[in-house]
Amino acid sequence: MQQVMDGIRVLEVAQYTFVPSAGAVLADWGADVIKVEHPTKGDGQRGLLQVGGQANTGAINFLMEHSNRGKRSIGIDLANEQGRALLYEIAKTSDVFLTNYLPGVRRKLGIEVEDLRAVNPKIIYARGSAHGEKGPERERGGYDSTDYWARSGSGMGGRAASDAPSMPPGPAYGDSLGGMTIAGGISAALFARERTGEPSIVDISLLGTGLWAMGAALTASMLASDEGGGGAASPAGAAYMNPLVGLFRTREGGSLMLTMLQGHHYWADTVEQLGRPELARDPRFATPQAFSDNANEARQILSEIFATATLEEWRTRLQSMKGQWGPFQTVAQIPGDPQVDANGHIIEIEVAPGQSFRVVANPVQFDETPPTLRKGPEHAQHTEEFLMDFGLDWDEISRLKKAGIIN
């Protein structure tokens, strides 16, 4: 893979997943990402033992690997004046400063835009937040569950009202999507600086990312409201008029999703693939108007057909079907998906000779090649190595260690 960020240094002062996952993506792309952690406490995520109902107590911390692979970790106490001075020296050699600390903490630690720009006027300053950098809640924290999922409308699925909103489908769901968004924003800022010489401040929030993900449904709702329709977007969209859009249950508990937006165009091929070619000539479905008028009947017929075989049987039988469809998969099934394997979306990271574990690669590939991934760092693993390469002698490193300023 072409290391498109080779030569770029990212200085990261961030915790948990939302913003650190952006650093992981940039590291995947070849950037040198220096993760600054508290010398004794480290990233707070290292201590999470239960996440989304999943135990995180094994030899591999899955959340830390997801959001920190490929980085170097150094332990610096930023509350100490000498620790901040050391951070500023590193910032002088960095292209990007990346943080998700709240405004009050940034001010206290001296890591606001003006602090970093005072030592490096060309540094790109990227900050991620739950609610955004403006407004009455800018000083308040949050997580992807509170802002990407709940507040943005994603958890309601486009419904105007619901008595039973759903929980996020997995840990760090919105964080991961937000991290990719931050990485894209930083890439654009680097490009702009290359063209103009001017650095940018990059702001991305979980709320804003969630609103973007719900943008089409939200726009439809606002249009309906403006036109006196009450502002309720249809939860299933075209599915009510088009029986080839929707969820269908298979035998033994599986499900698949049909999304053939040009429904009648695909009807004849679909029913032939399902072993019911006579349905293409059925007067109830023979014309686009009849197909739409009798959508409920068509949907009932399809439901009965799909219930006669298992999901795996349909996956084999429907390979040549022209219309668009996909299987609903559990996380246990995904590693065996041939498309996932063929495109290098899951990659092994070697821990030691004969020992490895698998992680999900970021979805962007360059030159048709999946990225080469490296294990995430242990807490402050690279402090001494990095500072010696940076130019500090061993006596100074020892002094800082004894004073508790670094680890």
C-alpha positions, 0 to 999 in steps of 0.5 A: 500500500502506498503510505500516503501520509509518510512524513506526516507527524501527528501529536495526539492528546486524546482518550477513548475511541472517537478521536484516537480512532482518527489517529489510528487511521492516519497511522494506517496511512503511514503517519507517525502518530505520537500518542501522549498519555498520562505517565501513570494513568494512561488512556482511560480506555485501558481500564475499561473491563466491560464494553457493550456487554463484551468482556475486555479482559483478555491479553488483547485490549480490543478497544485499544487496538481498534483505535491505537494500532500503529502509534507510538505511546509516550507518557508525559505529565501535561499538568507539569510545566516541564511536561508542557514544555516537552510537549511544545518541543514535540509540537514544533516538529509536528504537522497535526495536533489531535485532541478530544479534551474538553475546552476547560481541560485544554485551557488548564493544560495549555493545549489550546489552539493559541498555545500550540500555534505559539510554538508552531504557527503552521500546525493543523489543530484538530479537535473532536467533541460530543456536542460541537465547539459552540453553543451552551453545551460545548463544555460538556462531555458525551459519547457516541451513544449519547450524541451520534446515536441518541441525539442525532436520530440514528437510534430512532431510525427516521421515525417521528416517535417511538416507545422503544428506541434501540441501543447502538449495534456495537461498542464505539459504533459512532466513534469509529465513523466519526474517527474516519470523518476526522481523518478525512478532515485532517487530510483536506487540511493538509492538502489546503496547507500544501496549496496555500501555506495556511493551517486550519482548525478542524472541528468534528463532533459526534452530533454533527457526524450523526446528523450527517448520517441521518441527513437524508431522513432529516431533510425529508422530515424538514421538508414535510414539516415545512409543507405542513406534513407534520415532519414525520419521515416514512421509516421504510421509505419506498418499501410500502410501495415497492415489495422488493425493498425490505427485510425478509426472514428465512428458515431457521432464523436468518434474514436478508435485505432486498433493496431493489429501488427499481422494483418492477424492473427487477421483478421478473428476474427475482421471481425466476431466481426464486423458482416462481417465474409465473409471478412475472405474468401475474396480472397483479404484478405485470405492470409497474402500476399494478406492481405498486398497487398490489405491493402488500400481496407481493410482499406476502408471497415473497415472505412465504417463499423466503421462509422455505429455505435457510439464509445460507441456501439463499446465499447460494441460490441468489448469486446470479440474481440481478437485483441488489440484496444482502444477508444480515450477519452477526459479528461471528459470521463476518470473518467468513464472508468471502467478500470481506476476505477478498477485499482485505477488510480483516487483517492479522497483526503479529504479536510474536512469532506464531502469535497474531490476532485479527482487526478490522482495517479502515475501509480506505485503500490506496493502489488496490492494496489493503493496509499493513497494520501494526499492534497498538502500543503499551502504555508509554511504551516508546517514551525513552526511545522516542525522546532519545531519537528526539535529541534528549540525552539519558541524563535528562530522560532520567531526571524527568523520570525521577521527577514523575514528569515522564514514564 
